[in-house]
Amino acid sequence: MQKPDYHIFVCASFRGTEAKGKCIKKESLQLIPYLEEELADRGMNAMVSSTGCLKLCEEGPVMVVYPQGYWYRGVENEGAVDEILEALEEGKAAEKYLLT
């Protein structure tokens, strides 16, 4: 595997061994298969990982894109994922979801 251009982290709300935060309650993990499928369909070289709690529960679901360092909030559906990926393809941030 070659080094990915993007590493996308999706908050899974784990604190220790239990999912306690709000992202998972807002079905953040349901975004991962969609993200992986879209990345493949778009031919984007990226890796997707779930994370422990990112401690931004009120902003969730939260997604982080590296190496760009974009932190996204309110990524609640496939439409949001599409907007974020389209912006990445254009070499910019999806301002609508960007955590500032």
C-alpha positions in Angstrom: 0.0 0.0 0.0 1.3 3.4 -0.9 1.1 6.3 1.6 -2.4 7.8 1.4 -2.9 11.4 0.4 -5.6 11.8 3.0 -6.3 10.1 6.4 -9.9 10.6 7.4 -10.8 10.0 11.1 -14.4 9.5 12.1 -15.3 10.0 15.8 -16.6 6.7 17.3 -17.2 8.2 20.8 -15.1 5.7 22.6 -13.9 6.7 26.1 -11.9 3.8 27.4 -13.7 0.6 26.2 -17.2 2.0 25.9 -18.8 4.3 23.3 -20.2 7.1 25.5 -20.2 10.2 23.4 -22.8 11.7 21.0 -21.1 11.0 17.7 -21.9 7.3 17.8 -25.4 8.0 18.9 -25.8 10.2 15.8 -24.6 7.1 13.8 -21.2 8.4 12.9 -20.0 4.8 12.2 -22.6 4.5 9.5 -20.5 7.1 7.5 -17.4 4.9 7.3 -18.6 2.4 4.6 -20.1 5.2 2.6 -16.8 7.2 2.9 -14.8 4.2 1.8 -17.1 3.5 -1.2 -17.1 7.1 -2.3 -13.3 7.4 -2.0 -12.9 4.3 -4.2 -15.4 5.5 -6.7 -13.7 8.9 -6.9 -10.2 7.3 -7.2 -9.0 9.2 -4.1 -6.0 7.7 -2.3 -7.2 7.8 1.3 -7.5 5.8 4.4 -10.5 5.9 6.8 -10.2 5.2 10.5 -12.6 5.4 13.5 -11.3 7.1 16.6 -12.0 7.4 20.2 -13.9 10.4 21.5 -12.6 13.7 20.0 -14.3 15.6 22.9 -16.4 17.8 20.6 -19.7 16.0 21.4 -21.9 19.0 20.8 -20.5 19.4 17.3 -20.8 15.8 16.2 -20.5 13.8 14.3 -17.0 15.0 13.9 -14.6 14.0 11.1 -10.9 15.0 10.8 -8.9 15.0 7.5 -5.1 14.9 7.6 -2.6 16.1 6.6 -4.7 19.1 5.8 -5.8 19.4 9.5 -9.5 20.0 8.6 -11.8 19.4 11.5 -15.5 19.0 10.4 -18.6 19.2 12.6 -22.2 18.1 11.9 -21.2 15.4 9.4 -24.6 13.7 9.8 -25.3 12.2 6.4 -24.0 11.2 3.0 -24.7 14.6 1.5 -22.2 16.2 4.0 -19.6 13.5 3.2 -20.1 14.3 -0.5 -19.6 18.0 0.0 -16.4 17.4 2.0 -15.0 15.0 -0.6 -15.8 17.4 -3.4 -14.0 20.2 -1.6 -11.0 17.9 -1.1 -10.9 17.1 -4.8 -10.8 20.8 -5.5 -8.0 21.2 -3.0 -9.9 23.2 -0.4 -12.0 22.8 2.8 -15.7 22.4 2.9 -16.4 25.7 4.7 -20.0 24.8 5.6 -18.8 22.0 8.0 -15.4 23.4 9.0 -14.9 23.6 12.8 -13.4 27.0 13.5 
